[in-house]
C-alpha cells in the first residue's frame, strides 16, 4: 500500500492512495482512490469544493460463500465485487452550509434474497444520493438540518428510502472556559417508507 499527498499554496490539497493484495485469500483485491479540495476565500472566509473517487475490488466474505447449519447450507463461488464511488461536496463553514452528491456503482453485488440465501446480482447496481445540510446558529443555539434524497436502480438488491431527514437541536456552552464545553439538546430522524432486506433471527 502507499499514498501521496500534496498542497498548492493554501488553495488546493490533494492525495492519492492505493492498496493491493498480490497473494493469499484476498489475492488481486485492491483499492485505489484520491481526492482533491479547492478553497476559495470571500473576505478571508473559506469556501471549499472537494471531490473524491474510489475504486474497490474485493473478495466476497467467507460466510456468504461457505456456510453449514441446522437450517441453511450453501457453498458458493462468487466473483469479486467491484465498486466505483464518486463524491462531490461544497462546504461553507462560516454559514454552516454543506451541499453534496454521491454515486456508487457496484458490479457483482452480493445480497441475501427473499429465501435468506446469498445470491450475486449479474448487473450493475447504481445508488445516487443528494444531500443538503444547514446549521442555523443563534448564539449558542444550533438548529441543524440535514436532508438526503436517494435513488437506486435495483431496489431488491440495494433498497434505500427515497428521502431521509436528520434534525439536531442543541445548546452549546462553556462549562469551564477553554477546558470543557457541553451540548444539551435533542436529535430526530425520519425516512420515507421502503422495503428493507428480509430478516431471519
C-alpha positions as CSV (number, residue, x, y, z in Angstrom):
1,X,0.0,0.0,0.0
2,X,1.0,3.6,-0.4
3,X,-0.2,7.1,-0.6
4,X,0.9,10.5,-1.9
5,X,-0.2,13.9,-0.7
6,X,0.4,17.4,-2.0
7,X,-0.6,21.0,-1.5
8,X,-0.6,24.0,-3.8
9,X,-0.3,27.1,-1.6
10,X,-3.4,27.4,0.6
11,X,-5.8,26.8,-2.3
12,X,-5.5,23.2,-3.3
13,X,-4.9,20.0,-1.3
14,X,-4.8,16.6,-3.0
15,X,-4.0,13.0,-2.1
16,X,-3.9,9.6,-3.8
17,X,-3.8,6.2,-2.2
18,X,-3.6,2.5,-3.3
19,X,-3.8,-0.8,-1.5
20,X,-3.2,-4.2,-3.3
21,X,-3.2,-7.8,-2.1
22,X,-1.0,-9.8,-4.5
23,X,-1.4,-13.2,-2.9
24,X,-3.5,-15.3,-0.4
25,X,-7.2,-15.4,0.3
26,X,-7.6,-11.8,-0.8
27,X,-5.3,-12.1,-3.9
28,X,-5.9,-9.5,-6.5
29,X,-8.1,-7.4,-4.2
30,X,-7.3,-3.7,-4.5
31,X,-8.5,-0.2,-3.5
32,X,-7.4,2.9,-5.5
33,X,-8.6,6.4,-4.9
34,X,-7.9,10.0,-4.5
35,X,-9.4,13.3,-3.6
36,X,-8.9,17.0,-4.2
37,X,-10.1,20.0,-2.3
38,X,-10.1,23.6,-3.7
39,X,-10.5,26.5,-1.4
40,X,-11.8,30.0,-2.4
41,X,-11.8,32.9,0.0
42,X,-14.5,35.5,0.3
43,X,-13.3,38.2,2.7
44,X,-10.8,35.7,4.1
45,X,-13.7,33.2,4.8
46,X,-13.1,29.8,3.1
47,X,-15.5,28.1,0.7
48,X,-14.4,24.6,-0.2
49,X,-15.2,22.5,-3.2
50,X,-14.0,18.9,-2.9
51,X,-14.2,15.7,-4.9
52,X,-13.4,12.0,-4.2
53,X,-13.2,9.0,-6.4
54,X,-12.6,5.4,-5.1
55,X,-12.4,2.0,-6.9
56,X,-12.7,-1.1,-4.7
57,X,-12.3,-4.7,-5.9
58,X,-13.0,-7.1,-3.0
59,X,-13.3,-10.8,-2.3
60,X,-16.7,-12.0,-1.1
61,X,-17.0,-12.6,2.7
62,X,-16.1,-16.1,3.8
63,X,-19.6,-16.7,5.3
64,X,-21.5,-15.8,2.1
65,X,-19.5,-18.4,0.3
66,X,-19.4,-21.2,2.8
67,X,-22.0,-22.0,5.5
68,X,-23.4,-25.0,7.2
69,X,-26.0,-25.1,10.0
70,X,-29.2,-26.8,11.0
71,X,-31.4,-24.7,8.7
72,X,-29.1,-23.5,5.9
73,X,-26.3,-24.9,3.9
74,X,-24.5,-23.3,1.0
75,X,-21.3,-23.5,-0.9
76,X,-20.8,-20.6,-3.4
77,X,-18.1,-19.5,-5.7
78,X,-18.9,-15.8,-6.2
79,X,-17.0,-13.4,-8.4
80,X,-15.3,-10.4,-6.8
81,X,-17.4,-7.3,-6.2
82,X,-16.3,-4.1,-8.0
83,X,-17.4,-0.8,-6.7
84,X,-16.7,2.7,-8.0
85,X,-17.7,5.6,-5.8
86,X,-17.8,9.3,-6.6
87,X,-18.5,12.2,-4.2
88,X,-18.6,15.9,-4.6
89,X,-19.1,18.4,-1.7
90,X,-19.4,22.1,-1.4
91,X,-18.8,23.5,2.1
92,X,-19.2,27.0,3.6
93,X,-18.4,26.6,7.3
94,X,-18.8,30.2,8.2
95,X,-22.6,30.0,7.4
96,X,-22.9,26.3,8.4
97,X,-23.9,25.1,4.9
98,X,-22.9,21.9,3.1
99,X,-24.2,20.5,-0.2
100,X,-23.1,17.2,-1.7
101,X,-23.8,14.3,-4.1
102,X,-22.6,10.7,-4.0
103,X,-22.8,8.0,-6.6
104,X,-22.0,4.3,-6.1
105,X,-21.8,1.8,-9.0
106,X,-21.3,-1.8,-7.9
107,X,-20.9,-4.8,-10.2
108,X,-21.4,-8.4,-9.0
109,X,-23.0,-7.2,-5.8
110,X,-23.8,-10.0,-3.2
111,X,-27.1,-9.7,-1.3
112,X,-29.5,-12.0,0.6
113,X,-32.6,-12.9,-1.5
114,X,-36.1,-13.4,-0.3
115,X,-35.2,-17.0,0.7
116,X,-32.5,-15.7,3.0
117,X,-29.7,-17.3,0.9
118,X,-26.9,-15.2,-0.6
119,X,-27.0,-14.5,-4.4
120,X,-25.0,-12.4,-6.7
121,X,-26.5,-9.8,-8.9
122,X,-25.3,-10.1,-12.5
123,X,-25.9,-6.4,-13.4
124,X,-24.7,-3.0,-12.1
125,X,-26.3,-1.5,-9.0
126,X,-26.3,2.3,-9.1
127,X,-27.2,4.3,-6.0
128,X,-27.3,8.1,-6.2
129,X,-27.5,10.3,-3.2
130,X,-28.1,14.1,-2.9
131,X,-27.9,15.9,0.4
132,X,-28.0,19.4,1.9
133,X,-27.1,20.4,5.4
134,X,-27.6,23.8,7.2
135,X,-26.8,24.7,10.7
136,X,-28.8,27.8,11.9
137,X,-27.0,29.4,14.8
138,X,-28.4,31.9,17.3
139,X,-25.6,32.5,19.8
140,X,-25.0,29.1,21.5
141,X,-28.2,27.6,20.0
142,X,-27.8,25.3,17.0
143,X,-30.6,24.2,14.7
144,X,-29.0,21.7,12.4
145,X,-31.0,20.3,9.5
146,X,-29.9,17.6,7.0
147,X,-32.0,16.3,4.1
148,X,-31.0,13.3,1.9
149,X,-32.5,12.1,-1.3
150,X,-31.6,8.6,-2.6
151,X,-32.3,6.7,-5.8
152,X,-31.5,3.0,-6.5
153,X,-31.9,1.3,-9.9
154,X,-32.2,-2.1,-8.2
155,X,-34.4,-1.9,-5.1
156,X,-34.4,-5.6,-4.5
157,X,-30.6,-5.6,-4.3
158,X,-29.9,-2.2,-2.7
159,X,-33.1,-0.9,-1.1
160,X,-32.9,2.7,0.1
161,X,-35.6,5.1,1.3
162,X,-36.3,7.9,-1.2
163,X,-35.9,10.6,1.5
164,X,-34.3,10.9,4.9
165,X,-34.3,13.8,7.3
166,X,-32.0,14.4,10.3
167,X,-32.6,17.2,12.9
168,X,-30.3,18.2,15.7
169,X,-31.3,21.0,18.0
170,X,-28.9,21.8,20.9
171,X,-27.4,24.5,23.0
172,X,-23.6,24.7,23.3
173,X,-21.9,26.5,26.1
174,X,-18.7,26.5,28.2
175,X,-18.7,24.6,31.5
176,X,-15.1,25.6,32.2
177,X,-13.8,28.2,29.8
178,X,-11.1,26.9,27.4
179,X,-11.3,23.5,29.1
180,X,-14.8,21.9,28.8
181,X,-17.8,22.6,26.5
182,X,-21.2,21.0,26.8
183,X,-24.0,20.4,24.3
184,X,-27.6,19.7,25.5
185,X,-30.3,19.0,23.0
186,X,-32.3,16.5,21.0
187,X,-31.9,14.6,17.8
188,X,-34.6,13.3,15.5
189,X,-34.6,11.1,12.4
190,X,-37.2,10.3,9.7
191,X,-37.2,8.4,6.5
192,X,-39.8,7.5,3.9
193,X,-41.2,4.0,3.7
194,X,-39.2,1.4,1.8
195,X,-38.7,-2.4,1.7
196,X,-35.7,-3.5,3.6
197,X,-33.9,-6.8,3.4
198,X,-35.6,-9.9,4.7
199,X,-34.9,-10.8,8.3
200,X,-34.4,-14.2,9.8
201,X,-33.4,-14.4,13.5
